[in-house]
Amino acid sequence: MAAIVALGVALPLAAPTAAQDEAEISFGFWGDPAEFDAYEGLQEQFEAANPDIAVESQYTPGQGDFQTKIATSFGAGNPPDVFLINFRRFGQYAATGALEPLGPRFRESPALNPDDFYPQPIEAFTFDGELTCVPQNISSLVVYYNVDLFAAAGVPLPRDGWTWDEFLQAAIALTKDVDGDGFVDQYGVGLEPSLIRYTPFIWQAGGELVDDVDNPTRLALDTPEAKAGIQFVVDLSLKHEVVPTEPEVLAEDDQSRFMNGTTAMLFQSRRATTTLREIDAFQWDVAGLPAGPAGATTVLHSDAFCMASSAEDKDAAWRFIEYAVGPEGQKALAATGRTVPSLRPVAESPAFLPSTEPGSSLAALGGLLPPANAAVFLETIPQIRRVPNISTWPEVEEAFNTTLGRAFYGEISIDDAIAVAEERSEDAFARAAERG
């Protein structure tokens, strides 16, 4: 060594340790441009706090395309290390061992307290007795409404505890031929005819969607109560004509119609808020669902961060999830309007329910970002119920949507739609039961 130094021979230097030590993980998610911005912001905030981990975004704009992409990636053996998914969709991956159960890490995390999370989404993402994915949010289905259209029509604003009849009368009064050309150009309601929209009305009529939410073996729609809930929804289209026709919805979706002021009420979860905040032409707010004969019930909307069991660096993937569902991550997402935090201390703080007290940041901006009645998302949590999370649930939903969806537009009777949906879903329930 002394001789080498004496000859002036340069020794090779060790490569920088930062590059060697930096972990890389991939994160898959979907959403509209406003949601993309929300998750990109979360990723940047995480990387600033964790410079030894780089996160590669795998973004897909549409939900359907995202579901296809995730399924394809698992089939090809290269899924993202971490991805967001709704509780109605994760069972198909959990049942095959494609997901890393996160319950042990969740319970042992020094940064998280399981008791601080709302129990409904924790239950929804529990599969075979173990928490599989960690929920980022808990949302009920609510009614977004155009305050200006209500005022112009002299219709009372939705109130806590409003009824089906009050909702219907408002929808009828707000459905108008504004320009007098003989065609309706302002509708009272935007309501997608899908299982997740029908279900609260089935429950509120005293019916059930399935025979057992934990171990379902069949749809339970062929009862007077369930049919009454379905009939109420179908009547909005065929009898009262307060929703756009199918060709109109195909030409312009319900959310776009709400945003341009041609639909007065929109049924959606919290995820619409980020995009709806782009509205500057009118004032809008949210209300809980109207209550039916059996009371007020709403349906859970919740997404979670899942880890693929094939992730190479599970510790790095967990650190990202731990941050995203922890106080800082949930505050960041709540600030965008995207989520109702699943972490109770954040949901019940100014991070979700901002203050307009003198000196607060929002007071300086002139008030709250909409919706003003954001508290409704927390007030309706006790009314939340979930649908099953079995491995074949997407197939059950497809059987429901392709039949009851057609009944909504009068192409098939309710009785025939129920019979076909139950028949088409039998095999899916049977295969889920076989998997355990």
C-alpha positions as CSV (number, residue, x, y, z in Angstrom):
1,M,0.0,0.0,0.0
2,A,2.8,2.4,0.9
3,A,4.5,1.7,-2.5
4,I,1.3,2.4,-4.3
5,V,0.8,5.7,-2.5
6,A,4.4,6.6,-3.2
7,L,3.9,6.0,-6.9
8,G,0.9,8.2,-6.9
9,V,-1.5,5.5,-8.1
10,A,-5.0,6.5,-7.3
11,L,-7.2,4.0,-5.4
12,P,-10.8,3.5,-6.6
13,L,-13.2,5.3,-4.4
14,A,-16.3,3.6,-2.9
15,A,-19.5,4.4,-4.7
16,P,-21.8,6.9,-2.9
17,T,-23.7,5.1,-0.2
18,A,-26.9,7.2,-0.7
19,A,-27.5,5.7,-4.1
20,Q,-26.8,2.2,-2.7
21,D,-29.1,2.7,0.3
22,E,-32.0,4.4,-1.4
23,A,-35.0,2.1,-1.7
24,E,-37.5,2.2,-4.5
25,I,-41.1,1.3,-4.3
26,S,-44.0,1.7,-6.8
27,F,-47.4,3.1,-5.9
28,G,-50.5,2.5,-8.0
29,F,-53.7,4.6,-7.8
30,W,-56.4,6.1,-10.0
31,G,-58.6,9.2,-10.0
32,D,-59.4,12.4,-11.9
33,P,-56.8,15.2,-12.3
34,A,-57.6,16.7,-8.9
35,E,-57.1,13.4,-7.2
36,F,-53.8,12.8,-9.0
37,D,-52.6,16.1,-7.6
38,A,-53.6,15.0,-4.1
39,Y,-51.6,11.8,-4.2
40,E,-48.7,13.3,-5.9
41,G,-48.6,15.8,-3.1
42,L,-48.7,13.0,-0.5
43,Q,-45.8,11.2,-2.3
44,E,-43.7,14.4,-2.4
45,Q,-44.3,15.0,1.3
46,F,-43.4,11.4,2.1
47,E,-40.1,11.6,0.1
48,A,-39.2,14.8,1.8
49,A,-39.6,13.2,5.2
50,N,-38.0,9.9,4.0
51,P,-35.1,10.8,1.6
52,D,-33.9,7.2,1.6
53,I,-37.1,6.0,-0.2
54,A,-38.1,6.9,-3.8
55,V,-41.7,6.4,-4.8
56,E,-42.6,5.7,-8.4
57,S,-46.2,6.7,-9.3
58,Q,-48.2,4.4,-11.4
59,Y,-51.3,6.5,-12.2
60,T,-54.4,5.5,-14.2
61,P,-57.1,8.1,-14.8
62,G,-60.2,5.8,-14.9
63,Q,-61.4,3.4,-12.3
64,G,-62.3,0.6,-14.8
65,D,-59.0,0.9,-16.5
66,F,-57.2,0.8,-13.1
67,Q,-59.0,-2.3,-12.1
68,T,-58.0,-4.0,-15.3
69,K,-54.4,-2.8,-15.0
70,I,-54.1,-4.1,-11.4
71,A,-55.6,-7.5,-12.3
72,T,-53.3,-7.7,-15.4
73,S,-50.2,-6.8,-13.3
74,F,-50.9,-9.5,-10.7
75,G,-51.5,-12.0,-13.5
76,A,-48.1,-11.0,-15.0
77,G,-46.4,-11.1,-11.7
78,N,-45.4,-7.4,-11.6
79,P,-48.0,-5.6,-9.5
80,P,-47.2,-2.3,-7.8
81,D,-45.6,-2.7,-4.4
82,V,-48.4,-0.5,-2.9
83,F,-51.7,0.4,-4.4
84,L,-55.1,1.9,-3.4
85,I,-58.2,-0.2,-3.7
86,N,-61.8,-0.1,-2.5
87,F,-62.9,-2.7,0.1
88,R,-65.3,-4.2,-2.4
89,R,-62.4,-5.1,-4.7
90,F,-59.5,-6.3,-2.6
91,G,-61.0,-9.7,-1.6
92,Q,-60.1,-11.2,-5.0
93,Y,-56.4,-10.6,-4.3
94,A,-56.5,-11.4,-0.6
95,A,-58.1,-14.8,-1.3
96,T,-55.1,-15.9,-3.5
97,G,-52.4,-14.8,-1.1
98,A,-51.4,-11.9,-3.5
99,L,-51.5,-9.4,-0.6
100,E,-49.3,-9.1,2.4
101,P,-51.5,-9.0,5.5
102,L,-50.7,-5.8,7.3
103,G,-52.4,-6.5,10.6
104,P,-49.2,-7.4,12.4
105,R,-47.3,-4.3,11.3
106,F,-50.3,-2.2,12.0
107,R,-50.6,-3.4,15.5
108,E,-46.9,-3.1,16.2
109,S,-46.4,0.3,14.6
110,P,-45.0,2.9,17.1
111,A,-46.6,5.6,14.8
112,L,-50.1,4.2,14.7
113,N,-52.7,3.4,17.4
114,P,-55.3,1.0,16.1
115,D,-57.8,2.3,18.6
116,D,-57.7,5.7,16.9
117,F,-59.2,4.3,13.6
118,Y,-62.9,4.1,12.9
119,P,-63.9,0.5,13.2
120,Q,-66.1,0.3,10.1
121,P,-63.3,0.4,7.5
122,I,-61.0,-1.7,9.6
123,E,-63.7,-4.4,9.6
124,A,-64.2,-4.0,5.9
125,F,-60.5,-4.6,5.1
126,T,-60.3,-7.6,7.4
127,F,-60.1,-10.9,5.4
128,D,-60.0,-14.3,7.0
129,G,-59.7,-12.7,10.4
130,E,-56.7,-10.5,9.6
131,L,-56.4,-6.9,8.6
132,T,-55.1,-7.1,5.1
133,C,-55.0,-3.4,4.0
134,V,-55.0,-0.3,6.0
135,P,-57.8,2.1,5.3
136,Q,-57.1,5.7,4.4
137,N,-60.7,7.0,4.5
138,I,-64.2,6.4,5.7
139,S,-67.0,8.0,3.7
140,S,-70.7,7.6,3.6
141,L,-72.8,8.1,0.5
142,V,-74.3,11.7,0.7
143,V,-76.3,14.1,-1.4
144,Y,-74.4,17.0,-3.0
145,Y,-76.8,19.8,-3.8
146,N,-76.8,23.1,-5.7
147,V,-77.8,25.7,-3.1
148,D,-78.5,28.3,-5.8
149,L,-81.0,26.1,-7.7
150,F,-82.8,25.2,-4.5
151,A,-83.1,28.9,-3.7
152,A,-84.3,29.9,-7.2
153,A,-87.0,27.3,-7.1
154,G,-88.1,28.2,-3.5
155,V,-87.4,24.6,-2.4
156,P,-86.3,24.1,1.3
157,L,-82.7,23.0,1.6
158,P,-82.1,19.4,2.7
159,R,-82.2,19.0,6.4
160,D,-81.0,16.4,8.9
161,G,-83.6,13.6,9.0
162,W,-85.3,14.6,5.7
163,T,-87.5,11.8,4.3
164,W,-87.9,10.0,1.0
165,D,-91.0,12.1,0.3
166,E,-89.2,15.4,1.0
167,F,-86.4,14.3,-1.2
168,L,-88.8,13.3,-4.0
169,Q,-90.8,16.5,-3.8
170,A,-87.5,18.5,-4.1
171,A,-86.4,16.4,-7.1
172,I,-89.7,17.0,-8.9
173,A,-89.7,20.7,-8.2
174,L,-86.1,21.0,-9.4
175,T,-86.7,19.1,-12.7
176,K,-87.5,21.8,-15.3
177,D,-87.7,22.8,-18.9
178,V,-85.8,26.0,-18.3
179,D,-85.8,27.4,-21.8
180,G,-89.4,26.4,-22.7
181,D,-88.5,24.2,-25.7
182,G,-90.4,21.3,-24.5
183,F,-87.4,19.3,-23.3
184,V,-86.1,18.9,-19.7
185,D,-82.7,20.6,-19.4
186,Q,-82.4,20.7,-15.6
187,Y,-82.8,17.5,-13.6
188,G,-83.5,17.1,-10.0
189,V,-81.2,14.1,-9.4
190,G,-78.0,12.5,-10.7
191,L,-78.0,8.8,-9.5
192,E,-76.0,6.0,-11.0
193,P,-78.1,2.8,-11.2
194,S,-75.5,0.6,-9.6
195,L,-75.5,-1.8,-6.6
196,I,-73.7,0.7,-4.4
197,R,-76.4,3.3,-5.1
198,Y,-79.4,1.0,-4.8
199,T,-78.3,-0.6,-1.6
200,P,-79.0,2.2,0.9
201,F,-82.6,2.4,-0.4
202,I,-83.0,-1.4,0.0
203,W,-81.8,-1.1,3.6
204,Q,-83.9,1.9,4.3
205,A,-87.0,0.1,3.1
206,G,-86.2,-2.7,5.6
207,G,-84.7,-5.1,3.1
208,E,-81.3,-6.8,2.8
209,L,-78.9,-7.0,0.0
210,V,-77.5,-10.5,0.9
211,D,-78.4,-13.2,3.3
212,D,-75.3,-12.7,5.5
213,V,-72.8,-9.9,5.0
214,D,-69.9,-11.9,6.6
215,N,-70.6,-15.2,4.8
216,P,-73.0,-14.4,2.0
217,T,-74.4,-17.2,-0.1
218,R,-77.0,-15.3,-2.2
219,L,-78.6,-12.0,-3.0
220,A,-81.7,-11.4,-0.9
221,L,-83.6,-9.1,-3.1
222,D,-86.8,-11.1,-3.6
223,T,-88.6,-9.8,-0.5
224,P,-91.3,-7.1,-0.3
225,E,-89.0,-4.8,1.6
226,A,-86.1,-5.1,-0.8
227,K,-88.4,-4.7,-3.8
228,A,-89.8,-1.5,-2.2
229,G,-86.4,0.1,-2.0
230,I,-85.6,-0.9,-5.6
231,Q,-89.0,0.4,-6.8
232,F,-88.3,3.8,-5.2
233,V,-85.1,4.1,-7.1
234,V,-86.6,2.9,-10.4
235,D,-89.5,5.3,-10.0
236,L,-87.1,8.2,-10.0
237,S,-86.4,7.3,-13.6
238,L,-89.5,5.8,-15.0
239,K,-92.4,7.4,-13.1
240,H,-91.1,10.8,-11.9
241,E,-88.5,11.3,-14.6
242,V,-86.3,13.4,-12.3
243,V,-83.0,11.8,-13.6
244,P,-81.5,12.1,-17.0
245,T,-82.2,9.4,-19.6
246,E,-79.6,6.9,-20.5
247,P,-78.6,8.6,-23.7
248,E,-78.2,11.9,-21.9
249,V,-76.0,10.3,-19.2
250,L,-73.9,8.6,-21.9
251,A,-73.5,12.1,-23.5
252,E,-72.6,13.8,-20.2
253,D,-72.1,12.0,-16.9
254,D,-73.9,12.9,-13.7
255,Q,-71.0,14.6,-12.0
256,S,-70.4,16.9,-15.1
257,R,-74.1,17.8,-15.2
258,F,-73.9,18.8,-11.5
259,M,-70.8,20.8,-12.1
260,N,-72.3,22.8,-15.0
261,G,-75.5,23.5,-13.0
262,T,-78.0,21.3,-14.9
263,T,-78.5,18.7,-12.1
264,A,-79.6,19.9,-8.7
265,M,-78.6,16.9,-6.5
266,L,-75.8,14.3,-7.0
267,F,-75.3,11.1,-5.0
268,Q,-71.6,10.6,-4.4
269,S,-69.1,9.9,-1.7
270,R,-66.4,12.3,-0.3
271,R,-64.1,11.6,-3.3
272,A,-66.1,14.0,-5.5
273,T,-65.2,17.0,-3.2
274,T,-61.8,17.7,-4.7
275,T,-63.1,18.1,-8.2
276,L,-66.3,19.9,-7.2
277,R,-64.2,22.6,-5.5
278,E,-63.4,23.7,-9.0
279,I,-67.0,25.1,-9.2
280,D,-67.2,28.9,-9.0
281,A,-70.5,29.5,-10.7
282,F,-72.7,28.5,-7.8
283,Q,-72.8,27.5,-4.1
284,W,-73.1,23.9,-3.2
285,D,-73.2,21.8,0.0
286,V,-73.9,18.2,1.2
287,A,-76.6,16.5,3.2
288,G,-77.1,13.0,4.5
289,L,-79.3,10.6,2.6
290,P,-83.0,11.0,3.0
291,A,-84.5,8.5,5.5
292,G,-86.8,5.7,4.3
293,P,-89.5,3.7,6.2
294,A,-86.8,1.7,8.2
295,G,-84.8,4.8,9.0
296,A,-81.6,6.5,7.9
297,T,-78.9,4.1,6.7
298,T,-76.0,4.8,4.3
299,V,-73.3,2.6,2.7
300,L,-69.6,2.6,3.3
301,H,-67.1,4.0,0.8
302,S,-63.6,3.2,1.8
303,D,-60.2,2.8,0.1
304,A,-57.1,1.3,1.6
305,F,-53.4,1.0,1.0
306,C,-52.5,-2.6,0.2
307,M,-49.1,-4.2,-0.2
308,A,-48.4,-6.8,-2.8
309,S,-46.9,-10.0,-1.2
310,S,-44.3,-9.9,-4.1
311,A,-43.0,-6.5,-3.0
312,E,-39.2,-6.8,-2.8
313,D,-38.7,-4.2,0.0
314,K,-41.6,-4.7,2.3
315,D,-40.1,-2.5,5.0
316,A,-39.9,0.4,2.6
317,A,-43.4,-0.2,1.3
318,W,-44.7,-0.4,4.9
319,R,-43.0,2.9,5.7
320,F,-44.9,4.6,2.9
321,I,-48.2,3.1,4.0
322,E,-47.5,3.9,7.6
323,Y,-46.9,7.5,6.7
324,A,-49.9,7.8,4.4
325,V,-52.4,6.5,7.0
326,G,-50.6,8.3,9.9
327,P,-51.4,11.8,11.1
328,E,-49.3,13.7,8.6
329,G,-50.4,11.7,5.6
330,Q,-54.0,11.8,6.5
331,K,-53.8,15.6,7.2
332,A,-52.3,16.1,3.7
333,L,-55.0,14.2,1.9
334,A,-57.8,15.7,4.0
335,A,-56.5,19.2,3.1
336,T,-57.2,18.4,-0.6
337,G,-60.8,17.5,0.1
338,R,-60.3,13.9,-1.2
339,T,-60.9,12.0,2.0
340,V,-62.8,11.7,5.3
341,P,-59.8,10.5,7.4
342,S,-60.1,7.0,8.8
343,L,-58.0,8.3,11.7
344,R,-60.4,9.7,14.2
345,P,-58.2,12.4,15.7
346,V,-57.5,13.8,12.2
347,A,-61.2,13.5,11.1
348,E,-62.3,15.4,14.3
349,S,-59.6,18.1,14.0
350,P,-59.4,21.3,12.0
351,A,-57.5,19.3,9.3
352,F,-60.9,18.0,8.2
353,L,-63.3,20.4,9.9
354,P,-61.3,23.7,9.4
355,S,-61.8,26.7,11.7
356,T,-62.9,30.1,10.6
357,E,-61.9,31.6,13.9
358,P,-60.0,35.0,13.6
359,G,-56.4,34.3,12.8
360,S,-57.0,30.9,11.1
361,S,-55.7,30.4,7.6
362,L,-59.2,29.8,6.2
363,A,-60.6,32.9,7.9
364,A,-58.0,34.9,6.0
365,L,-59.3,33.4,2.8
366,G,-62.8,34.5,3.6
367,G,-64.3,31.3,5.0
368,L,-64.6,27.5,4.6
369,L,-63.8,25.6,1.5
370,P,-67.0,23.7,0.5
371,P,-68.8,21.8,1.6
372,A,-69.7,23.9,4.6
373,N,-71.6,21.0,6.1
374,A,-68.6,18.7,6.1
375,A,-69.5,17.5,9.5
376,V,-72.3,15.4,7.9
377,F,-69.6,12.9,6.9
378,L,-68.8,12.3,10.6
379,E,-72.4,12.5,11.8
380,T,-73.5,9.8,9.5
381,I,-70.7,7.3,10.4
382,P,-73.0,5.5,13.0
383,Q,-75.5,4.9,10.1
384,I,-72.9,3.3,7.8
385,R,-73.2,-0.4,6.8
386,R,-70.9,-2.3,4.4
387,V,-71.5,-4.7,1.6
388,P,-69.5,-8.0,1.6
389,N,-65.8,-8.2,0.6
390,I,-65.7,-11.8,-0.6
391,S,-63.3,-12.8,-3.4
392,T,-65.9,-12.8,-6.1
393,W,-67.8,-9.7,-5.0
394,P,-67.0,-7.8,-8.2
395,E,-68.8,-10.5,-10.2
396,V,-71.8,-10.2,-7.9
397,E,-71.9,-6.5,-8.5
398,E,-71.7,-7.0,-12.2
399,A,-74.6,-9.4,-12.1
400,F,-76.6,-6.8,-10.2
401,N,-75.6,-3.8,-12.3
402,T,-76.4,-5.4,-15.7
403,T,-79.9,-6.4,-14.6
404,L,-81.1,-3.8,-12.0
405,G,-79.3,-1.2,-14.1
406,R,-81.5,-2.1,-17.1
407,A,-84.6,-2.0,-14.9
408,F,-83.8,1.6,-14.1
409,Y,-84.3,2.5,-17.7
410,G,-87.3,0.3,-18.2
411,E,-85.8,-2.4,-20.4
412,I,-86.7,-5.2,-17.9
413,S,-89.1,-5.5,-15.0
414,I,-87.9,-5.4,-11.5
415,D,-89.1,-9.0,-10.8
416,D,-87.3,-10.3,-13.9
417,A,-84.2,-8.2,-13.0
418,I,-84.0,-9.7,-9.5
419,A,-84.5,-13.2,-10.8
420,V,-81.7,-12.9,-13.4
421,A,-79.4,-11.1,-11.0
422,E,-79.8,-13.9,-8.4
423,E,-79.3,-16.6,-11.0
424,R,-76.2,-15.0,-12.5
425,S,-74.6,-14.5,-9.1
426,E,-75.1,-18.0,-7.8
427,D,-71.8,-19.3,-9.1
428,A,-69.8,-16.4,-7.8
429,F,-71.1,-16.9,-4.3
430,A,-70.5,-20.7,-4.5
431,R,-66.9,-20.2,-5.7
432,A,-66.2,-17.6,-2.9
433,A,-67.5,-20.1,-0.3
434,E,-65.2,-22.8,-1.7
435,R,-62.2,-20.5,-1.3
436,G,-63.1,-20.0,2.3
